[in-house]
């Protein structure tokens, strides 16, 4: 398993769009569940989205459903999070993760590999 590295974060206007990318060395996203989590100052880390290892199933937090889309490219060992119609409450550090299994998963403890995170700030 390789290290995970996020990119694509930055400052975006309320209602705007942003795409986060997660690159992995090795075959992390070829055989495992992929996920995105976020954490704002003073808050617990929260689940954002998950995708099964084949990409056939996805799961989203209610707060982002209909606005965010998770996807993966196993051949390139990459995971993505397309963020549309962003809101100020989406401001957080976003981290990608690779899970232990192959199914969608909401619990952080079920993920073994994590990136360092990328900051997303939505102006109000």
Secondary structure, DSSP 8 states (H G I E B T S, - for coil): ---EEEE--EEEETT--EEEEEEESSSHHHHS-EEEEEE-TTS--EEEEEE-TTSS-EEE-TTTTTTEEEEEEGGGTEEEEEE-S--GGG-EEEEEEEESSSS----GGGEEEE---EEEEEE-
